[in-house]
Amino acid sequence: MATDSGKDGVRKSLVARLRERNGDARPHFVICGSDALVYTLADELATAGRIRLTVITPPDLRPAVPDLNGLRARGVRVITAARLDERTFREAGLAGATALALVMPDDMVNLHAALCARAVEGDLRLVIRMFTTGLAYGVRRLFADCAVLSDAAMAAPAFVAAALGEVAPTHFRYAARTLTVARRGDVPEQSSLLTLATATDNGRITVLPAEPAESARQPGDLVLAEASGRPAAQAVTARRLARAGRRRRPWLSIGRAVRVGLTRKLGIAVLVALGLTVVSGILLTRLTGVDGFWKSIYITLLTVVGSSDVEPENTAAAQAAQLVLTLAGVALLPLITAAVVDGVVRTRLALNRGEVLKVHSGHIVLVGLGTVGTRVLRQLIDLGLDVVAIDRDPKARGVKVAESLGVPVIAGDASQEETLRAASIHRCQALVVVSTNDAVNLQAALHARAAREDIRVVLRLFDDDFAQRVEAAFHINISRSVSRLCAPAFAAAMREREVLATIPVERHALLVAAVKVRPGSALDGAPLDAAERPESTRVIGMTAAGSEWVDWLPDRRRVLAAGDEVVVVARRAGLRALLEEAAPLLGSAGE
């Protein structure tokens, strides 16, 4: 309780400073970044309204970042700065600001910027993007009012689940209960609290529908349920795929190694010489009346290596066969020697280039070993799945991780068909494309679909609208935008909302939040049913004012009072609307 009162005091002092500054009482939020997340987060906050927003970006933005002029047109102040130091933050008006989000794609840059920002504004709330787990833990202890988030950690489970065709392993604990996301058929009916999504006969997904009648409930519906202690469906699917992938075909790997190790011309020459040897050997043994398979082989091989004697009493046909066989042997031995030497050299060069000679089957092909790809790789390996990775940069963040895990890595361009063939794309279970280049990602997905139409393709694209259109136009199984999946969590952390979890459903990000009813608000005195809107906001529980007990099955006719806390699952727009209804009305007694 002392901590809560201390936080309330900080908030009141912030509000007082804001109201004293130029008569503008809106809270000021600042965002610093250089990739797609900076735009998506700014768009998320600008849509919410009732704030002042400043965006600081370096001169050179990542190619995937949309045009920032659209943000300027909505009243967002955009500043370009080469360094995130005290001078930059003062010019951006950080003094008196409510929150700062540091979402640069570099942990050290974000940490340095956080230290500079605290020197400018000591009461600032920090939301920091971090990739390194150990460093994130230390940063949380370093700053008092700080949230450390990883977009890679949030997005990776969604990509892994999509690759397996299962539900993302989302779970969280609230009020002594562990809640999880599952298919209705995978959990006891009494454990289900809420239907998150249903699919119609034509494949259309309805998010947060009104609770269907018992006769209309389908096993494939996505539900929020209390954890039952049974193994997750995702783990069961992973074990099944892992068992299927262990059925190796060694002859395929030998064939690929031969193709890599031999040039086409040398291979043809060896085959011609072998053919002449076999035919001549058969003719010689039959024309000379040799009986028995072993004797035939014996005479043929000795003749090939030049150990046969002159046989003047043989027929002309037998002598001709013997002569051809001897000459073929003279050509065959150097050819075999050349093939062996050439094969060893070419195979060694292929291995140095990162080519995979072993043919995989039933595996996952992962394209991109950046921050997200590395997280996806670790989770796939933890589930016991066979993985082949591709990245054009041999020094990418996840290459060393892959090598330590024994995962073969192909250094090449995934947009090229031969690179995907080297990864045995036509024999894989799924292709997961999470590189930072949209064009490469899309080309890899289309090449994979051309190789085999039933390959499950999970595609990362930065623009959410583009991802949706690509999924529909090219029949890609799943296309996701990492920044769109994670932006709601970063925005909620900046606004200090009680967001308990973020649930990815298709391309949507549902927020689980606890909303407190304030005195004089629109919800004060309204029935609980007023806080719920199908396909936007659904209530899963509530706590009465002054109580700690959560009613997980509240009566929708119950009248809300100031201090009550409502637990909801909502879309971003639905949560914004609910927060406005729970806030005091202008001119009310609370103001």
C-alpha angles and dihedrals in degrees: 000000000000090000092052092051090049091053091048089053091052091049092050091050090050092050091049092052092046093052091049092053112090092316092284108129096177114116114252119229124189126197127191121191148119107210138059094289093067091059096042093048092047090049090050093052095040090054090055091059129192093088139091111238130197123184121198117196135170119249092256112055124189113267093245094061111108122231109290093209088087089062092048090054088057093055098266115144111227120197127186116213133165093211135033098223137133093276092054092048093049091051089050091055096246091155105099093012120143101219142000124206116201107194102158112142092243125078095208093050090051093047093049090047091051091055091049092047094052089053088058098040119017097187094052122131110229127208109187130188112220132175100184110078097205093048091049091057091052093048092054089056093045097058124048102209101035140128118198115198135176118209089194092055091048096047101040097074090053092054093046092049091048090052090054094041091240139115118283109257096249117163136153138173124236131163094355092308128108111216124196140181115243146145113276091239092056097059134051111267092237090058094058114102104173142003108240100181141357131191123224124218091265092053098257114148119223113199121209095356125181108278106277122233115263092254091053097051114115128203089233095058115118111238140178107233142167110265109260099194094246119128113274118255089238092060091048091051092048092053091050092050091045091054091048091049093055092069095099127192104209094182089064091055091049090051092051092048090052091049092050095044099048129062115225096244094047091047092052091049092051092048092050092050091047091049093052090047094052095045094045092046092053092048094047095051093046096045092049093048097243112169125206133040096252094051089051091053091045095053093042095052094045090051091049093055092047099255098122123111127231109269108196092170093061121101120263091253092053091047090050091051090048091050094049091047092052093048091047088052091052089055097038100057096056090043092054090048091049091047092052094049093043092046093051092049095045093045091051091050090048091053090049089053089053097250115158113228095182115089111229126202131192091011136131119251110212119195116197128032100202124119096299094038092052091053091047090049093053093049093048091050091046088056090055097249127148111243135188113193130205128195130156091215112072088198097052119141095257101042094089090044090053092049092050090051093048093247115150112238124202113206102212149094110289091203088070116087094220091058091056091046089055087058091054090246092170090060101042129109096222144354117224112192113190105150120133094246114087094196093053091045094052094045091050090051093050093047090051092049089050090051092053126355096210096057111123107236123198111187133192116212125168099217111068095205091049090049091053093049093046091051091053098040100044098030092239110172098227131001118181140180111218093201092050091050093051105033095084091057092050092047092049091050090053092051092045092234119166094251107166100184145345117231119198112215113177102305093336127096112210118199125216107207142166112225121194119213110233125210112268094017125134090255094052102105095005124119118261088246088071090069093058129080120171113241090014114047130008127185118226100171148342141210121213119233112277093014132103097199116106118216103212093187103040122179107252089218092061113119115237122227135193110285096028114130121216121200112210142172107219147160117248095260091044093052091049091052092048092050090052090051091049093050121089115270117246111269093018123137091261090063 
